[in-house]
Amino acid sequence: MTETANVVLVGAGHAHLHVAAHARRLIARGAHVTLVSPGSFWYSGMATGMLGGDYQAGQDRLDPAALIEAQGGECVADRVIAIDRHQRLVQLADSPPLAYDLLSLNLGSRVDPSPIFGLSSADNVWPAKPISNLWRLRQHLETALAGDAEAPRLAVIGGGPTGVELAANLVALHARYGRTPHITLVSASERLLSSAPRAASAWIERRLERRGVRLELAVSVVGHQDGELRLDDGMRLNVEHVVLANGLVAPELTGELGLSCDSRQGLTITPALHSPDDSRIFAVGDCAWLRQAPYPKLGVFGVRQAPVLLDNLCAWLAGEPLRDYRPQRRYLSVLNLGDGRGLALWDRWWWKGRLALKLKRRLDRRFMAQYGA
Ligand SMILES: Cc1cc2nc3c(=O)[nH]c(=O)nc-3n(C[C@H](O)[C@H](O)[C@H](O)COP(=O)(O)OP(=O)(O)OC[C@H]3O[C@@H](n4cnc5c(N)ncnc54)[C@H](O)[C@@H]3O)c2cc1C
């Protein structure tokens, strides 16, 4: 391609960090590259450690503008509110629209807003995403824990890896102030970490209970009013803060483009990572749905998509064939338990202890360091 092509990257997610850090490759093929990002990239791998006091906010975030500008690209600090595919224009909340020849979406996900009556509008309800919420929650709690009043009553909703890590790190934050936590973890599943081996679930349940977390399993929250959570078994919980970790779903924007999508999973993509209906629109990470090989909403999948996305954007500009992305079948996840220990899960294997957390810390530091943190 001889004329300048406008490549617009929307959202500074995991894969776009990689593309931004290698934007020169696109520019060398005649592209003008613009990243649209409303603010910092917050790294979820270190987010619960940040909540528990292991990390400061500055250690958990990156400036995507510096990354792309160092490569000769541009960053617009704004949020995309609509995309006009016919005119090939991206509409921004506060800036003039951007024209694109090639568009890539890495918008992430949001906590499932499934209606729990009264929750969405209430104060002191903290969805686990965006990750910046967890930093604000920590600041809020630190003010309370440093005072004389009893520690606030907290509920974490969700018994998956995120809910478990959040509860464990909330305990850790209390321990830093020598305070007794009042934390209840509510999960609709009969056991925590329902896709992990049963022995791992039993171990983490004992461990959390021993550290003072009350578990309410196999119950669902049906309502929230005046600081009271109503559960479907009739129980009522008095809580001052509710932390939501009840699963991630695609952002609303993915359903507004007139392209094939699933309202929860996200924009349908081909193995080459673009929409089957519009080969100028790529999508990766949590906002995308590879129907033939669905992958979970985890950052590690975006990390593996990143080099394929970069290669395919370059190939598209050069009119060359695109290559396929194949999600890994197994992946390692290590939960930070906030007490110097980790719980590692790999396929049907699990192990726990200080070494597991050391490994997690090393992987997380390596991820951030490659982008200059
Ligand atoms: C507490 C917590 C802990 C987690 N821990 C792990 C973990 O240890 N390992 C793991 O693999 N996964 C983890 N996850 C899951 C992980 O957060 C997501 O899977 C991952 O962030 C998805 O990455 P992404 O690249 O798709 O998007 P993200 O990294 O979420 O980035 C999306 C970006 O898009 C931007 N954006 C959104 N909408 C717009 C718009 N309209 N215009 C412009 N920009 C926009 C956002 O500001 C954001 O910066 C965790 C999740 C949570 C909530």
The ligand as a Gaussian input file, in Angstrom:
#p B3LYP/6-31G(d) Opt

LIG

0 1
 C       -9.344000      -8.445000      40.072000
 C       -9.007000      -9.170000      38.810000
 C       -7.857000      -9.945000      38.753000
 C       -7.512000     -10.635000      37.578000
 N       -6.373000     -11.370000      37.551000
 C       -6.003000     -11.969000      36.407000
 C       -4.773000     -12.704000      36.348000
 O       -4.048000     -12.822000      37.337000
 N       -4.435000     -13.280000      35.154000
 C       -5.226000     -13.162000      34.048000
 O       -4.864000     -13.694000      32.989000
 N       -6.404000     -12.484000      34.075000
 C       -6.803000     -11.889000      35.223000
 N       -7.994000     -11.195000      35.273000
 C       -8.798000     -11.069000      34.048000
 C       -8.242000      -9.908000      33.258000
 O       -8.430000      -8.707000      33.958000
 C       -8.881000      -9.714000      31.916000
 O       -9.050000     -10.914000      31.272000
 C       -7.969000      -8.830000      31.081000
 O       -7.827000      -7.563000      31.679000
 C       -8.506000      -8.650000      29.691000
 O       -7.519000      -7.982000      28.996000
 P       -7.834000      -7.202000      27.691000
 O       -6.513000      -7.034000      27.051000
 O       -8.923000      -7.839000      26.923000
 O       -8.402000      -5.774000      28.193000
 P       -7.969000      -4.845000      29.389000
 O       -6.603000      -5.134000      29.865000
 O       -9.091000      -4.867000      30.376000
 O       -7.907000      -3.428000      28.693000
 C       -9.023000      -2.855000      28.027000
 C       -8.771000      -1.375000      27.888000
 O       -9.769000      -0.829000      27.032000
 C      -10.115000       0.450000      27.493000
 N      -11.435000       0.766000      26.976000
 C      -12.606000       0.172000      27.289000
 N      -13.613000       0.757000      26.610000
 C      -13.058000       1.727000      25.843000
 C      -13.590000       2.670000      24.928000
 N      -14.895000       2.725000      24.667000
 N      -12.733000       3.529000      24.324000
 C      -11.391000       3.471000      24.570000
 N      -10.844000       2.596000      25.438000
 C      -11.669000       1.733000      26.067000
 C      -10.043000       0.347000      28.991000
 O       -9.818000       1.611000      29.570000
 C       -8.866000      -0.611000      29.195000
 O       -7.669000       0.088000      29.415000
 C       -8.364000     -10.540000      36.445000
 C       -9.534000      -9.765000      36.510000
 C       -9.847000      -9.088000      37.680000
 C      -11.110000      -8.264000      37.716000

